[in-house]
Amino acid sequence: MPELPEVEALRDFLAERLVGHEVVRVLPVAISVLKTYDPPVSAFEGREVTSVHRYGKFLGIEAEGLHFVTHLARAGWLQWRDRLPDGPPRPGKGPLALRVALETGEGFDLTEAGTQKRLAVYVVRDPQEVPGVARLGPDPLADDFDEARFTELLTGERRQIKGALRDQSLIAGVGNAYSDEILHAAKMSPFKLASSLGPEEIGQLYEALRGTLTEAVERSRGLAAGRLKAEKKTGLRVHGRTGEPCPVCGDTIREVSFSDSSLQYCPTCQTGGKPLADRRMSRLLK
């Protein structure tokens, strides 16, 4: 799933190519992708793009008072085309969900792999009309997101810190991969309760949060949309690297599996050398 750094890079990429150009066609291929109907998606046609925004993990394109907002979900992606194919796309079983065409002949496709169709597109007059945008917490890279604000957010949180970091209503933009990376950088167990963190630990976590995301944004900046997935994977230290050596201490990276996701961590760096219980395996052994 694209997270804050990849969506920020997509924002930069699209701003260079869309602003000042007219959207001539918006062609839905999979009806499931459209989450709004008033105004219709066709209302976005004939308008000049004025700006491109990021809202957490949502990407927004503004064109003369209307906003095209999309969430790429777990298996969605944006593919830029210097020259779109002639003729309208045909609905079918392929990954293409929606196409946006400019007056230049350029444009982009929104695609989604797999059978779980969660890619979402909204056309609204105000981004706050999108429920997922309206409930977003503060952006962790905003200038006013300081350690005091972070401390305030964690006060009273009784959840494990891994879950708190992924909660979009608490902090916008962090998902499964970067929460693993942040906790590894902070040398903190993903199962540690947020409410148990002392001031020094909160400070370490804050620095890891800002540092990890800033570094990832800088690695992705200027890359073409098609290269962002590979860059994300290359830059990850622990997430998705089960069985590999930790780049910090050399211990073997371990995994905890859940029903629809997994987390990765280093026992030496994060849990005092103690492996965490894999809860899915524990249930199977009962």
WOFEN-V492598 format. One record per residue. N is the residue number from 1. RES is the residue in one small letter. SS is DSSP state (h for helix, s for strand, l for the rest). Layout:
# WOFEN-V492598
n = [N & N]
res = [RES & RES]
ss = [SS & SS]
This chain:
# WOFEN-V492598
n = [1 & 2 & 3 & 4 & 5 & 6 & 7 & 8 & 9 & 10 & 11 & 12 & 13 & 14 & 15 & 16 & 17 & 18 & 19 & 20 & 21 & 22 & 23 & 24 & 25 & 26 & 27 & 28 & 29 & 30 & 31 & 32 & 33 & 34 & 35 & 36 & 37 & 38 & 39 & 40 & 41 & 42 & 43 & 44 & 45 & 46 & 47 & 48 & 49 & 50 & 51 & 52 & 53 & 54 & 55 & 56 & 57 & 58 & 59 & 60 & 61 & 62 & 63 & 64 & 65 & 66 & 67 & 68 & 69 & 70 & 71 & 72 & 73 & 74 & 75 & 76 & 77 & 78 & 79 & 80 & 81 & 82 & 83 & 84 & 85 & 86 & 87 & 88 & 89 & 90 & 91 & 92 & 93 & 94 & 95 & 96 & 97 & 98 & 99 & 100 & 101 & 102 & 103 & 104 & 105 & 106 & 107 & 108 & 109 & 110 & 111 & 112 & 113 & 114 & 115 & 116 & 117 & 118 & 119 & 120 & 121 & 122 & 123 & 124 & 125 & 126 & 127 & 128 & 129 & 130 & 131 & 132 & 133 & 134 & 135 & 136 & 137 & 138 & 139 & 140 & 141 & 142 & 143 & 144 & 145 & 146 & 147 & 148 & 149 & 150 & 151 & 152 & 153 & 154 & 155 & 156 & 157 & 158 & 159 & 160 & 161 & 162 & 163 & 164 & 165 & 166 & 167 & 168 & 169 & 170 & 171 & 172 & 173 & 174 & 175 & 176 & 177 & 178 & 179 & 180 & 181 & 182 & 183 & 184 & 185 & 186 & 187 & 188 & 189 & 190 & 191 & 192 & 193 & 194 & 195 & 196 & 197 & 198 & 199 & 200 & 201 & 202 & 203 & 204 & 205 & 206 & 207 & 208 & 209 & 210 & 211 & 212 & 213 & 214 & 215 & 216 & 217 & 218 & 219 & 220 & 221 & 222 & 223 & 224 & 225 & 226 & 227 & 228 & 229 & 230 & 231 & 232 & 233 & 234 & 235 & 236 & 237 & 238 & 239 & 240 & 241 & 242 & 243 & 244 & 245 & 246 & 247 & 248 & 249 & 250 & 251 & 252 & 253 & 254 & 255 & 256 & 257 & 258 & 259 & 260 & 261 & 262 & 263 & 264 & 265 & 266 & 267 & 268 & 269 & 270 & 271 & 272 & 273 & 274 & 275 & 276 & 277 & 278 & 279 & 280 & 281 & 282 & 283 & 284 & 285 & 286]
res = [m & p & e & l & p & e & v & e & a & l & r & d & f & l & a & e & r & l & v & g & h & e & v & v & r & v & l & p & v & a & i & s & v & l & k & t & y & d & p & p & v & s & a & f & e & g & r & e & v & t & s & v & h & r & y & g & k & f & l & g & i & e & a & e & g & l & h & f & v & t & h & l & a & r & a & g & w & l & q & w & r & d & r & l & p & d & g & p & p & r & p & g & k & g & p & l & a & l & r & v & a & l & e & t & g & e & g & f & d & l & t & e & a & g & t & q & k & r & l & a & v & y & v & v & r & d & p & q & e & v & p & g & v & a & r & l & g & p & d & p & l & a & d & d & f & d & e & a & r & f & t & e & l & l & t & g & e & r & r & q & i & k & g & a & l & r & d & q & s & l & i & a & g & v & g & n & a & y & s & d & e & i & l & h & a & a & k & m & s & p & f & k & l & a & s & s & l & g & p & e & e & i & g & q & l & y & e & a & l & r & g & t & l & t & e & a & v & e & r & s & r & g & l & a & a & g & r & l & k & a & e & k & k & t & g & l & r & v & h & g & r & t & g & e & p & c & p & v & c & g & d & t & i & r & e & v & s & f & s & d & s & s & l & q & y & c & p & t & c & q & t & g & g & k & p & l & a & d & r & r & m & s & r & l & l & k]
ss = [l & l & l & h & h & h & h & h & h & h & h & h & h & h & h & h & h & h & l & l & l & s & s & s & s & s & s & s & l & l & h & h & h & s & l & l & l & l & l & l & h & h & h & h & l & l & s & s & s & s & s & s & s & s & s & l & l & s & s & s & s & s & s & l & l & s & s & s & s & s & s & l & l & l & l & s & s & s & s & s & s & l & l & l & l & l & l & l & l & l & l & l & l & l & l & s & s & s & s & s & s & s & l & l & l & l & s & s & s & s & s & s & l & l & l & l & l & l & l & s & s & s & s & s & l & l & h & h & h & l & h & h & h & h & l & l & l & s & s & l & l & l & l & l & l & l & h & h & h & h & h & h & h & h & l & l & l & l & l & s & h & h & h & h & h & h & l & l & l & l & s & s & l & l & l & h & h & h & h & h & h & h & h & h & h & l & l & l & l & l & l & l & s & h & h & h & l & l & h & h & h & h & h & h & h & h & h & h & h & h & h & h & h & h & h & h & h & h & h & h & l & l & l & l & h & h & h & h & h & h & h & h & h & h & h & l & l & l & l & l & l & l & l & l & s & l & l & l & l & l & l & s & s & s & s & s & s & l & l & l & l & s & s & s & s & s & h & h & h & h & l & l & l & l & l & l & l & l & h & h & h & h & h & h & h & l]
